[in-house]
Amino acid sequence: MSKDLANQQAAINATYFSLIGNASLAVIKGLAGFFGNSYALIADAIESTTDIFSSFLVLFGIKYSSRPADENHPYGHGRAEPLITFIVVGFLITSATIIAYESILNIGTPHELPKSWTLIVLGLIIVWKEISFQLVMKKSIETNSSSLKADAWHHRSDAITSIAAFIGISIALFLGKGYESADDCAALFASGFILYNSYLIFRPALGEIMDEHLYDDLVEEIRTVSHQVKGVIDTEKCFIRKAGMKYHVDLHAIVDSNISVKEGHDISHRLKDTLREEIPQLGHVLIHIEPND
């Protein structure tokens, strides 16, 4: 299996993992929140439900962005990934808004104290969501997938909202009657954290769409590999833009000004092939030959 296909399959498997986990936790949180008198847990269930839909979007984005280049898309379909990330962020903002609205309503409404056993449920959820974050984030780094990274942050935000719920329920149970709203205040705090995470996910995806330069380490690696190619004296301009799991490169290579056009052409092909072989995450590589004046 090629590196590209292996990355695609790894990203898809990570998304299926998220889907199954989010679906299971949405049910567990919803039931625990309903029977345990905890709106913070119900708020957590709402977020997990939106995570299910966003994971479906991530799955679609990964599969669509991995399609090969065609006549209408000569650079491939990689830009679908950050677009899907924007939609995922929209889901996060929507869930945060719903949680905040319901929390504010519940703060002013008398209700029973949460059940003590809900803390056990939350403790297990926190551990599981942090493990899920670490696993999916690792895959997002390995595959260079921005939408998978957004999915990973869903797990981390879910862990944080669960921690907030744990603290809120603990305060309500410890201080007793009159502090029932601590649970709802925790859910309100969690909604603010979700909004903050939404920005952290949105910003890199926007940079990807706008071709923002964020790849100094990769530029340095490209220059290092280029200097090893016979006939390349030095490199000049190097522009990189990310599309899906691939990085497209425009590179100016300096060669001896006295060689023939054919020799310069051969050097550019040799350089392109070497770069793509040594740095597998590169997609299109355009080499511009500059004379050494």
KOLGU-731578 format. One line per 10 residues: for each residue y negated, x negated, z of N, C-alpha, C. Coordinates in Angstrom, 3 decimals. Atoms other than C-alpha are relative to their C-alpha. Layout:
N
Y,X,Z,Y,X,Z,Y,X,Z  ...
REM end
This chain:
293
1.195,-0.849,0.000,0.000,0.000,0.000,-1.247,-0.885,0.000  1.222,0.787,0.070,-3.463,-1.344,-0.917,-0.825,0.186,1.270  0.874,-0.052,-1.177,-6.114,-2.036,1.725,-0.791,1.296,0.023  0.791,-1.236,0.082,-8.196,0.938,0.487,0.819,1.205,0.441  -0.853,-1.135,-0.349,-5.305,3.380,0.745,0.395,-0.041,1.471  -0.359,0.140,-1.406,-4.325,1.983,4.138,-1.145,0.457,0.898  1.165,-0.433,-0.765,-7.876,2.495,5.441,-0.170,1.510,-0.047  0.140,-1.449,0.159,-8.013,6.013,4.034,1.024,0.739,0.854  -1.043,-0.667,-0.765,-4.696,6.945,5.622,-0.232,-0.140,1.502  0.291,0.219,-1.423,-5.718,5.411,8.960,-1.097,0.947,0.474
1.095,-0.908,-0.349,-8.932,7.443,8.937,0.480,1.446,0.055  -0.541,-1.364,0.026,-7.065,10.640,8.026,0.861,0.255,1.233  -0.851,-0.150,-1.178,-4.504,10.080,10.793,-0.832,0.135,1.275  0.881,-0.081,-1.173,-7.309,9.524,13.318,-0.661,1.373,0.087  0.623,-1.327,0.013,-8.921,12.792,12.224,0.990,1.077,0.419  -1.035,-0.949,-0.446,-5.650,14.713,12.635,0.189,-0.096,1.515  -0.098,0.210,-1.441,-5.404,13.198,16.108,-1.124,0.739,0.729  1.147,-0.691,-0.592,-8.900,14.530,16.887,0.169,1.514,-0.071  -0.183,-1.441,0.184,-8.077,17.968,15.483,0.964,0.580,1.032  -1.015,-0.505,-0.934,-4.956,18.419,17.585,-0.509,-0.077,1.438
0.527,0.169,-1.350,-6.643,17.065,20.705,-1.083,1.014,0.327  1.101,-0.935,-0.247,-9.766,19.221,20.351,0.487,1.439,0.111  -0.542,-1.367,-0.047,-7.782,22.397,19.670,0.690,0.259,1.338  -0.715,-0.149,-1.266,-5.599,21.827,22.731,-0.974,0.088,1.173  0.941,0.026,-1.112,-8.531,21.009,24.998,-0.903,1.229,0.023  0.835,-1.209,0.041,-10.606,23.978,23.805,0.700,1.146,0.731  -0.779,-1.061,-0.666,-7.835,26.319,24.981,0.091,-0.269,1.504  -0.152,0.359,-1.418,-7.274,24.452,28.272,-1.311,0.203,0.758  1.303,-0.133,-0.658,-10.991,24.288,29.099,-0.428,1.456,0.122  0.398,-1.406,-0.015,-11.607,27.915,28.157,0.736,0.779,1.084
-0.802,-0.704,-1.012,-8.765,29.211,30.345,-0.361,-0.465,1.413  0.352,0.532,-1.322,-9.641,26.899,33.240,-1.383,0.467,0.427  1.352,-0.453,-0.323,-13.316,27.857,33.048,-0.034,1.472,0.360  -0.014,-1.451,-0.248,-12.569,31.600,32.918,0.640,0.326,1.347  -0.714,-0.314,-1.238,-10.032,31.684,35.746,-0.517,-0.805,1.197  0.517,0.832,-1.088,-11.784,28.939,37.736,-1.462,0.235,0.306  1.411,-0.358,-0.249,-15.279,30.549,37.660,-0.961,-1.167,-0.263  0.852,1.150,0.307,-16.835,27.476,36.025,-0.599,0.123,-1.397  0.623,-0.055,1.317,-19.400,27.864,33.263,-0.066,-1.388,-0.635  0.020,1.358,0.555,-19.561,24.070,32.903,1.263,-0.264,-0.812
-1.249,0.148,0.745,-15.914,24.160,31.819,-0.004,0.860,-1.254  0.114,-0.861,1.186,-16.598,27.081,29.488,-0.909,-0.661,-1.035  0.898,0.733,0.907,-19.504,25.073,28.024,0.750,-1.135,-0.679  -0.845,1.056,0.555,-17.070,22.205,27.557,0.927,0.555,-1.080  -0.902,-0.636,0.974,-14.703,24.585,25.747,-0.747,0.339,-1.287  0.824,-0.316,1.176,-17.533,25.675,23.431,-0.183,-1.250,-0.857  0.193,1.246,0.750,-18.193,22.049,22.498,1.284,-0.418,-0.704  -1.277,0.374,0.607,-14.498,21.389,21.881,0.330,0.883,-1.200  -0.217,-0.905,1.134,-14.366,24.442,19.615,-0.809,-0.440,-1.211  0.806,0.498,1.125,-17.248,23.130,17.508,0.556,-1.322,-0.504
-0.615,1.270,0.412,-15.476,19.754,17.487,1.157,0.224,-0.968  -1.108,-0.311,0.912,-12.508,21.411,15.768,-0.525,0.145,-1.421  0.583,-0.211,1.331,-14.696,22.555,12.874,-0.583,-1.296,-0.563  0.585,1.254,0.486,-16.511,19.223,12.685,1.088,-0.988,-0.412  -1.104,0.879,0.388,-13.169,17.371,12.580,0.574,0.394,-1.359  -0.414,-0.457,1.323,-12.146,19.530,9.623,-0.960,-0.533,-1.073  0.999,0.517,0.937,-15.404,18.500,7.927,0.184,-1.500,-0.211  -0.234,1.443,0.103,-14.732,14.839,8.693,1.213,-0.283,-0.876  -1.213,0.164,0.806,-11.247,15.178,7.200,-0.302,0.212,-1.480  0.392,-0.263,1.385,-12.710,16.714,4.042,-0.856,-1.139,-0.555
0.890,1.071,0.450,-15.407,14.035,3.864,0.748,-1.282,-0.318  -0.769,1.234,0.217,-12.922,11.165,4.171,0.820,0.111,-1.284  -0.820,-0.173,1.202,-10.635,12.600,1.487,-0.857,0.030,-1.255  0.858,-0.117,1.193,-13.489,13.451,-0.899,-0.680,-1.336,-0.319  0.719,1.254,0.243,-15.379,10.171,-0.423,0.911,-1.104,-0.510  -0.959,1.016,0.450,-12.193,8.217,-1.196,0.430,0.199,-1.451  -0.335,-0.210,1.411,-11.932,9.676,-4.691,-0.509,-1.171,-0.842  0.447,1.129,0.834,-12.157,7.000,-7.397,-1.235,0.368,-0.823  1.176,-0.213,0.859,-15.222,6.555,-9.579,0.404,0.741,-1.274  -0.235,-0.689,1.263,-15.510,8.789,-12.630,-1.278,-0.065,-0.840
1.126,0.077,0.932,-17.939,9.356,-15.515,-1.298,0.456,0.651  1.200,-0.520,-0.653,-20.376,11.352,-13.378,-0.343,-0.717,1.302  0.210,0.709,-1.263,-19.972,9.177,-10.276,0.500,-1.438,-0.153  -0.474,1.366,0.276,-19.738,5.542,-11.437,0.141,-0.863,1.244  -0.115,0.757,-1.250,-20.172,4.281,-7.871,0.951,0.673,0.982  -0.930,-0.702,-0.871,-17.525,6.636,-6.493,-0.660,1.172,0.715  0.459,-1.202,-0.715,-17.954,9.535,-4.061,-0.299,-0.298,1.462  0.157,0.424,-1.386,-18.667,7.548,-0.889,-1.156,0.635,0.737  1.166,-0.574,-0.661,-22.053,9.145,-0.212,0.294,1.365,0.626  -0.374,-1.271,-0.641,-20.213,12.344,0.755,0.158,-0.187,1.503
-0.252,0.252,-1.426,-19.430,10.694,4.103,-1.224,0.210,0.879  1.171,-0.252,-0.852,-22.974,10.507,5.542,-0.496,1.438,-0.092  0.387,-1.406,0.109,-23.665,14.001,4.187,0.831,0.864,0.949  -0.871,-0.710,-0.945,-20.671,15.285,6.156,-0.442,-0.302,1.433  0.474,0.375,-1.334,-21.999,13.362,9.170,-1.195,0.849,0.405  1.154,-0.857,-0.285,-25.266,15.336,8.906,0.447,1.392,0.438  -0.498,-1.341,-0.347,-23.310,18.606,9.016,0.646,-0.030,1.394  -0.624,0.147,-1.317,-21.305,17.355,12.004,-1.074,-0.022,1.094  1.118,0.033,-0.953,-24.578,16.580,13.790,-0.573,1.399,0.196  0.474,-1.382,-0.095,-25.681,20.135,12.995,0.869,0.823,0.945
-0.918,-0.685,-0.910,-22.578,21.427,14.780,-0.279,-0.402,1.451  0.277,0.483,-1.348,-23.380,19.252,17.797,-1.279,0.623,0.565  1.279,-0.574,-0.447,-26.982,20.491,17.976,0.160,1.485,0.302  -0.246,-1.430,-0.229,-25.822,24.099,17.666,0.718,0.240,1.317  -0.757,-0.178,-1.243,-23.288,23.738,20.479,-0.861,-0.334,1.214  0.886,0.369,-1.112,-25.873,21.981,22.702,-0.999,1.110,0.297  0.972,-1.087,-0.173,-28.364,24.804,22.106,0.646,1.204,0.687  -0.716,-1.139,-0.611,-25.793,27.498,22.968,0.281,-0.275,1.479  -0.305,0.365,-1.382,-24.740,25.639,26.117,-1.255,0.062,0.873  1.249,-0.006,-0.764,-28.365,25.161,27.255,-0.480,1.428,0.268
0.454,-1.390,-0.146,-29.242,28.815,26.639,0.828,0.753,1.041  -0.876,-0.703,-0.933,-26.211,30.162,28.509,-0.127,-0.570,1.413  0.157,0.620,-1.321,-26.723,27.663,31.350,-1.237,0.539,0.704  1.247,-0.511,-0.576,-30.311,28.799,31.900,0.169,1.447,0.460  -0.255,-1.386,-0.398,-29.178,32.427,31.968,0.846,0.063,1.265  -0.923,-0.033,-1.145,-26.383,31.668,34.447,-0.616,-0.533,1.284  0.628,0.564,-1.199,-28.602,29.653,36.796,-0.653,1.102,0.836  0.670,-1.092,-0.716,-30.497,32.822,37.673,0.894,1.182,0.283  -0.932,-1.119,-0.216,-27.385,35.012,37.870,0.978,-0.341,1.116  -0.948,0.266,-1.097,-25.402,35.216,41.147,1.446,0.019,-0.508
-1.403,0.012,0.384,-21.750,34.262,40.687,0.812,-0.778,1.031  -0.880,0.633,-0.980,-18.753,32.944,42.601,0.027,-1.516,-0.157  -0.186,1.446,0.057,-18.136,29.310,43.459,1.180,-0.335,-0.916  -1.149,0.411,0.815,-15.861,27.424,41.023,1.218,-0.266,0.888  -1.240,0.293,-0.725,-12.223,26.952,42.063,0.171,-1.521,0.109  -0.138,1.443,-0.236,-11.378,23.543,43.519,0.952,-0.668,-0.985  -0.976,0.609,0.910,-8.436,23.014,41.141,-0.582,-0.349,-1.364  0.631,0.345,1.281,-10.843,22.876,38.191,-0.369,-1.483,-0.056  0.319,1.435,-0.032,-11.716,19.329,39.349,1.171,-0.835,-0.519  -1.180,0.718,0.495,-8.138,18.223,38.640,0.065,0.081,-1.525
0.006,-0.196,1.455,-8.337,19.714,35.142,-1.043,-0.902,-0.642  1.085,0.815,0.564,-11.666,17.972,34.519,0.318,-1.490,0.069  -0.350,1.415,-0.128,-10.396,14.625,35.803,0.948,-0.450,-1.100  -0.952,0.323,1.068,-7.487,14.663,33.342,-0.680,0.023,-1.367  0.716,-0.104,1.281,-9.797,15.755,30.501,-0.872,-1.226,-0.227  0.885,1.168,0.118,-12.246,12.913,31.209,0.791,-1.230,-0.450  -0.838,1.154,0.353,-9.482,10.300,31.039,0.471,0.096,-1.450  -0.524,-0.193,1.353,-8.014,11.777,27.854,-1.085,-0.185,-1.068  1.078,0.086,1.003,-11.383,12.061,26.042,-0.503,-1.428,-0.158  0.432,1.390,0.121,-12.329,8.471,26.846,1.031,-0.817,-0.779
-1.054,0.654,0.782,-8.965,7.273,25.525,-0.140,0.368,-1.481  0.174,-0.475,1.378,-9.547,9.389,22.406,-1.185,-0.687,-0.663  1.182,0.686,0.530,-13.025,7.870,21.959,0.340,-1.421,-0.413  -0.332,1.400,0.281,-11.668,4.317,22.149,0.898,-0.122,-1.228  -0.931,0.058,1.132,-8.854,5.017,19.669,-0.696,0.312,-1.323  0.645,-0.412,1.248,-10.985,6.829,17.072,-1.122,-0.971,-0.377  1.050,0.973,0.297,-13.905,4.374,17.396,0.594,-1.273,-0.597  -0.666,1.182,0.541,-11.500,1.492,16.793,0.347,0.198,-1.472  -0.344,-0.299,1.393,-10.301,3.187,13.580,-1.251,0.087,-0.868  1.240,-0.108,0.790,-13.891,3.897,12.469,-0.533,-1.382,-0.352
0.449,1.371,0.257,-14.723,0.189,12.786,0.913,-0.672,-1.031  -0.961,0.603,0.932,-11.555,-0.861,10.960,-0.182,0.513,-1.424  0.095,-0.632,1.328,-12.215,1.559,8.066,-1.431,0.111,-0.516  1.416,-0.111,0.384,-16.062,1.366,7.971,-0.401,1.445,-0.285  0.263,-1.421,0.240,-16.179,5.175,8.199,-1.070,0.528,0.953  1.086,-0.530,-0.832,-19.483,6.665,9.429,0.349,1.370,0.563  -0.356,-1.333,-0.491,-18.081,10.197,9.689,1.059,-0.085,1.096  -1.007,0.199,-1.048,-15.116,8.927,11.728,-0.676,-0.505,1.283  0.774,0.452,-1.159,-17.616,7.185,13.994,-0.658,1.190,0.688  0.590,-1.219,-0.565,-19.386,10.532,14.453,1.055,0.786,0.764
-1.099,-0.709,-0.659,-16.031,12.076,15.332,0.359,-0.679,1.325  -0.282,0.732,-1.236,-15.449,9.330,17.899,-1.033,0.332,1.070  1.054,-0.312,-0.969,-18.799,10.033,19.517,0.119,1.419,0.524  -0.301,-1.331,-0.516,-17.744,13.651,19.798,0.885,-0.101,1.234  -0.889,0.189,-1.143,-14.983,12.486,22.114,-0.782,-0.561,1.202  0.780,0.588,-1.096,-17.429,10.382,24.169,-0.951,1.038,0.608  0.907,-1.026,-0.528,-19.958,13.234,24.463,0.777,1.052,0.780  -0.859,-0.947,-0.716,-17.106,15.517,25.491,0.367,-0.555,1.375  -0.316,0.628,-1.282,-16.145,13.037,28.216,-1.194,0.070,0.948  1.210,-0.031,-0.829,-19.743,12.907,29.449,-0.270,1.403,0.526
0.222,-1.379,-0.456,-20.088,16.706,29.562,1.031,0.371,1.067  -1.025,-0.265,-1.011,-16.830,16.813,31.512,-0.341,-0.683,1.322  0.437,0.701,-1.213,-18.189,14.227,33.959,-1.118,0.794,0.683  1.087,-0.817,-0.554,-21.345,16.337,34.372,0.557,1.250,0.669  -0.632,-1.189,-0.581,-19.173,19.403,34.980,0.703,-0.353,1.303  -0.705,0.454,-1.206,-17.096,17.447,37.515,-0.982,-0.168,1.162  1.025,0.209,-1.039,-20.237,16.434,39.430,-0.572,1.338,0.462  0.582,-1.298,-0.341,-21.704,19.950,39.275,0.932,0.833,0.865  -0.982,-0.779,-0.772,-18.516,21.610,40.528,0.196,-0.616,1.383  -0.164,0.678,-1.293,-18.138,18.983,43.268,-1.145,0.342,0.945
1.171,-0.343,-0.823,-21.677,19.655,44.510,0.098,1.441,0.484  -0.099,-1.413,-0.360,-21.127,23.416,44.428,1.061,0.223,1.077  -1.081,-0.178,-0.975,-17.850,23.145,46.349,-0.328,-0.657,1.342  0.300,0.738,-1.225,-19.115,20.590,48.870,-1.096,0.681,0.818  1.132,-0.613,-0.701,-22.404,22.356,49.716,0.195,1.493,0.236  -0.378,-1.393,-0.252,-20.920,25.823,49.414,-0.978,1.036,-0.512  0.773,-1.150,0.464,-22.682,29.180,49.093,-1.483,-0.342,-0.114  1.399,0.296,0.289,-26.158,28.991,47.610,-0.163,-1.121,-1.009  0.045,1.110,0.955,-25.268,26.034,45.386,0.916,0.245,-1.197  -0.863,-0.346,1.127,-23.190,27.898,42.818,-0.587,-0.466,-1.329
0.662,0.342,1.267,-25.768,27.065,40.142,0.096,-1.487,-0.338  -0.150,1.431,0.300,-25.023,23.316,40.437,0.905,-0.199,-1.209  -0.922,0.017,1.137,-22.209,23.961,37.972,-0.746,0.235,-1.303  0.775,-0.335,1.204,-24.652,25.505,35.497,-1.039,-1.073,-0.318  0.946,1.103,0.222,-27.215,22.740,36.003,0.696,-1.181,-0.664  -0.777,1.071,0.618,-24.483,20.264,35.096,0.204,0.268,-1.483  -0.168,-0.363,1.407,-23.834,22.158,31.867,-1.309,-0.187,-0.764  1.315,0.166,0.636,-27.594,22.108,31.122,-0.273,-1.478,-0.267  0.148,1.443,0.190,-27.684,18.357,31.647,0.874,-0.484,-1.151  -0.934,0.406,1.060,-24.652,17.973,29.379,-0.556,0.334,-1.376
0.560,-0.389,1.304,-26.438,19.844,26.577,-1.066,-0.996,-0.447  1.006,1.012,0.340,-29.304,17.340,26.745,0.638,-1.288,-0.470  -0.706,1.220,0.397,-26.864,14.456,26.510,0.603,0.152,-1.396  -0.564,-0.261,1.328,-25.195,16.058,23.479,-1.085,-0.174,-1.062  1.115,0.142,0.949,-28.604,16.239,21.751,-0.348,-1.471,-0.211  0.286,1.432,0.107,-29.222,12.565,22.511,1.054,-0.699,-0.861  -1.081,0.576,0.807,-25.826,11.627,21.071,-0.115,0.405,-1.460  0.186,-0.475,1.376,-26.623,13.720,18.001,-0.933,-0.927,-0.766  0.936,0.928,0.637,-29.552,11.423,17.275,0.674,-1.342,-0.288  -0.679,1.286,0.180,-27.399,8.304,17.770,0.970,0.035,-1.177
-0.918,-0.151,1.135,-24.928,9.642,15.201,-0.781,0.156,-1.299  0.798,-0.327,1.196,-27.600,10.886,12.775,-0.698,-1.238,-0.581  0.850,1.106,0.454,-29.678,7.684,12.615,0.713,-0.974,-0.953  -0.666,0.901,0.951,-27.086,5.313,11.031,0.365,0.678,-1.318  -0.341,-0.722,1.226,-26.005,7.996,8.546,-1.223,0.139,-0.894  1.246,-0.077,0.778,-29.654,8.436,7.496,-0.298,-1.337,-0.655  0.209,1.334,0.566,-29.938,4.678,7.026,0.910,-0.260,-1.185  -0.955,0.168,1.096,-26.850,4.771,4.816,-0.472,0.738,-1.250  0.507,-0.790,1.130,-28.313,7.523,2.610,-1.227,-0.655,-0.622  1.258,0.592,0.455,-31.668,5.686,2.387,0.153,-1.459,-0.430
-0.255,1.400,0.369,-30.006,2.321,1.540,-0.763,-0.977,0.891  0.651,0.890,-0.957,-31.475,0.770,4.675,0.823,-1.271,0.164  -0.729,1.264,-0.141,-30.619,-2.909,5.099,0.409,-0.198,1.460  -0.536,0.132,-1.360,-28.363,-3.208,8.157,1.173,-0.974,0.042  -1.253,0.736,0.176,-25.839,-5.800,7.004,-0.216,-1.509,-0.086  0.287,1.437,0.024,-27.121,-9.319,7.792,1.274,-0.843,0.125  -1.245,0.761,-0.182,-23.684,-10.502,8.951,0.822,-0.020,-1.280  -0.753,-0.073,1.252,-22.072,-9.322,5.717,-0.666,-0.851,-1.078  0.738,0.835,0.959,-24.802,-11.017,3.643,0.348,-1.470,0.218  -0.327,1.392,-0.326,-24.085,-14.286,5.447,1.423,-0.334,-0.437
-1.388,0.218,0.411,-20.353,-13.903,4.799,0.096,-0.116,-1.523  0.007,0.036,1.463,-21.014,-13.219,1.086,-0.523,-1.352,-0.495  0.565,1.294,0.412,-23.168,-16.348,0.795,0.995,-1.136,0.276  -0.971,1.043,-0.365,-20.544,-18.475,2.567,1.145,-0.054,-1.009  -1.099,-0.065,0.975,-17.771,-17.292,0.229,-0.485,-0.461,-1.372  0.546,0.347,1.318,-20.011,-17.707,-2.833,-0.108,-1.511,-0.188  0.172,1.457,0.102,-20.680,-21.381,-2.074,1.324,-0.722,-0.230  -1.309,0.610,0.207,-16.942,-22.023,-2.286,0.468,0.122,-1.455  -0.402,-0.238,1.390,-16.789,-20.864,-5.920,-0.548,-1.117,-0.894  0.396,1.098,0.880,-16.863,-23.654,-8.488,-1.061,0.470,-0.995
1.077,-0.316,0.937,-20.090,-23.617,-10.517,-1.178,0.685,0.658  1.101,-0.650,-0.721,-22.189,-21.743,-7.953,-0.710,-1.046,0.848  0.787,0.990,-0.742,-24.950,-24.029,-6.689,-0.553,0.619,1.283  0.569,-0.684,-1.162,-26.560,-21.497,-4.360,-0.085,1.500,-0.313  0.232,-1.433,0.221,-27.318,-17.795,-3.920,-1.445,0.320,0.358  1.383,-0.376,-0.252,-30.651,-16.055,-3.950,-0.022,1.399,0.627  0.067,-1.364,-0.531,-31.208,-12.294,-3.540,1.405,0.566,0.219  -1.272,-0.667,-0.270,-28.393,-10.281,-1.982,-0.307,1.362,0.620  0.271,-1.360,-0.462,-28.711,-6.513,-1.675,1.322,0.729,0.222  -1.229,-0.729,-0.352,-26.082,-4.347,0.012,-0.333,1.448,0.311
0.118,-1.409,-0.384,-25.716,-0.578,0.208,1.400,0.540,0.243  -1.291,-0.531,-0.420,-22.929,1.314,1.898,0.216,1.382,-0.588  -0.378,-1.321,0.508,-21.112,4.279,0.357,1.422,0.275,0.462  -1.324,-0.271,-0.553,-18.220,5.726,2.326,0.509,-1.203,0.759  -0.592,1.142,-0.681,-15.929,2.911,3.413,-0.243,-1.302,-0.763  0.222,1.170,0.840,-17.201,0.477,0.757,-1.456,-0.458,0.040  1.331,0.591,0.091,-20.184,-1.875,0.427,-0.209,-0.482,-1.435  0.325,0.422,1.368,-21.760,-2.270,-3.023,-1.041,-1.118,0.071  0.804,1.225,-0.119,-23.399,-5.662,-3.639,-0.674,-0.355,-1.318  0.738,0.623,1.109,-26.081,-7.000,-5.986,-0.352,-1.415,0.453
0.173,1.390,-0.428,-26.087,-10.800,-5.819,-0.538,-0.861,-1.129  0.533,0.972,0.957,-28.164,-13.441,-7.604,0.617,-1.362,0.319  -0.654,1.295,-0.186,-26.181,-16.666,-8.073,-0.699,-1.057,-0.854  0.681,1.092,0.700,-27.833,-19.962,-9.042,1.049,-0.970,-0.551  -0.942,0.911,0.655,-25.961,-22.132,-11.564,-0.790,-1.055,-0.787  0.619,1.068,0.810,-26.664,-25.232,-13.655,-0.659,0.627,-1.228  0.757,-0.602,1.110,-29.331,-24.336,-16.213,0.437,-0.535,-1.364  -0.389,0.611,1.272,-27.693,-26.535,-18.885,1.342,0.507,-0.536  -1.293,-0.502,0.477,-24.392,-24.666,-19.136,-0.211,1.098,-1.026  0.091,-1.040,1.031,-23.627,-22.194,-21.923,0.047,1.392,0.640
-0.068,-1.394,-0.456,-23.882,-18.408,-21.639,1.432,0.349,0.374  -1.410,-0.274,-0.259,-20.075,-18.285,-21.798,0.426,-0.556,1.356  -0.349,0.604,-1.282,-19.745,-20.673,-18.869,-0.621,0.780,1.162  0.668,-0.800,-1.028,-22.280,-18.666,-16.859,0.716,1.326,0.214  -0.740,-1.262,-0.063,-20.376,-15.491,-17.691,1.312,-0.187,0.766  -1.268,0.281,-0.681,-17.109,-17.056,-16.502,-0.218,-0.213,1.502  0.305,0.237,-1.420,-18.709,-18.203,-13.244,-0.264,1.321,0.724  0.322,-1.282,-0.637,-20.044,-14.697,-12.537,1.263,0.819,0.259  -1.261,-0.731,-0.184,-16.574,-13.184,-13.047,0.854,-0.645,1.088  -0.766,0.709,-1.018,-14.950,-15.858,-10.924,-0.575,0.295,1.394
0.676,-0.292,-1.263,-17.515,-15.221,-8.176,0.293,1.432,0.448  -0.272,-1.400,-0.326,-17.043,-11.456,-8.345,1.432,0.185,0.503  -1.416,-0.139,-0.378,-13.257,-11.713,-8.174,0.268,-0.634,1.367  -0.205,0.687,-1.275,-13.395,-14.183,-5.274,-0.568,0.821,1.156  0.627,-0.801,-1.057,-15.786,-12.009,-3.258,0.846,1.223,0.339  -0.782,-1.215,-0.246,-13.659,-8.895,-3.701,1.366,-0.321,0.613  -1.281,0.412,-0.572,-10.514,-10.828,-2.814,-0.156,-0.421,1.455  0.212,0.519,-1.349,-11.957,-12.510,0.284,-0.589,1.041,0.949  0.642,-1.030,-0.828,-13.944,-9.469,1.516,0.433,1.362,-0.547  -0.595,-1.211,0.595,-11.781,-6.371,0.789,-0.870,1.243,0.083
0.805,-1.215,-0.134,-14.399,-3.855,1.971,-1.111,0.104,-1.038  1.001,-0.070,1.057,-16.616,-4.675,-1.000,0.465,0.933,-1.113  -0.295,-0.886,1.116,-16.799,-2.086,-3.781,-0.482,-0.633,-1.296  0.588,0.585,1.202,-18.929,-2.739,-6.879,-0.752,-1.277,0.371  0.728,1.269,-0.192,-20.197,-6.332,-7.106,-0.662,-0.358,-1.322  0.766,0.353,1.197,-22.949,-7.038,-9.633,-0.599,-1.398,0.193  0.486,1.377,-0.093,-23.671,-10.731,-10.232,-1.071,-0.251,-1.058  1.072,0.394,0.919,-26.974,-11.857,-11.755,-0.105,-1.522,0.030  0.017,1.464,0.078,-26.962,-15.471,-12.970,-1.439,-0.510,-0.146  1.323,0.631,0.023,-30.091,-17.547,-12.244,0.149,-1.480,-0.348
-0.078,1.431,0.303,-30.733,-21.023,-13.807,-0.586,-0.831,1.153  0.480,0.901,-1.055,-31.227,-23.926,-11.386,-1.165,-0.807,-0.555  1.180,0.654,0.519,-34.793,-24.875,-12.258,-0.594,-1.005,0.981
REM end
